[in-house]
Amino acid sequence: MNNSIWDVNVELAIECSDHFHVVRNAREAIACLTTRWPDIKGSNYAIARQICLDALEGTKSNAEARAAFEAAADEAGILKRR
């Protein structure tokens, strides 16, 4: 099982605009997608969920999981821009 930390953390603005939630790996991404995600669940949400699960199983890379998670967060309007 892959629990590796991503090269770059993903920061989300979920609950209030002045606080951010940091996601560091596929396990944290799955937890966020499952329990903290806003009602906006577009097509990238399902893709990110599956790719992050695949990354935990070792069939997808951390980079693929992070990219999919970022795309879902961007689609939901919660991705903090660098």
C-alpha positions, -999 to 999 in steps of 0.1 A, spaced: 0 0 0 13 34 -10 12 60 18 39 82 4 38 120 8 33 140 -24 61 161 -37 38 192 -34 10 196 -9 -24 206 -21 -41 234 -2 -79 237 -1 -102 265 11 -130 243 24 -147 257 55 -137 294 57 -119 316 33 -90 325 57 -81 289 67 -68 262 44 -68 224 46 -36 208 35 -36 174 18 -3 156 17 -10 121 1 -36 99 -15 -49 86 19 -56 122 30 -72 130 -4 -96 101 0 -105 112 35 -111 147 22 -131 136 -8 -153 114 14 -159 136 45 -150 172 38 -159 178 1 -185 205 -8 -217 195 -25 -202 203 -59 -191 169 -72 -184 172 -108 -169 146 -132 -134 151 -118 -145 141 -83 -152 105 -93 -120 103 -113 -99 117 -84 -115 93 -60 -107 63 -82 -71 74 -90 -64 81 -54 -77 46 -44 -55 32 -72 -25 51 -59 -31 35 -25 -31 1 -42 1 9 -60 -14 9 -96 -13 46 -101 15 70 -92 15 97 -65 18 123 -93 -13 110 -110 -32 110 -78 -22 146 -69 -30 159 -104 -64 142 -103 -72 156 -68 -61 191 -79 -84 189 -109 -113 179 -87 -106 207 -62 -103 232 -90 -136 221 -105 -152 224 -70 -137 259 -66 -118 250 -35 -82 248 -48 -60 275 -33 -40 291 -61 -3 295 -56 
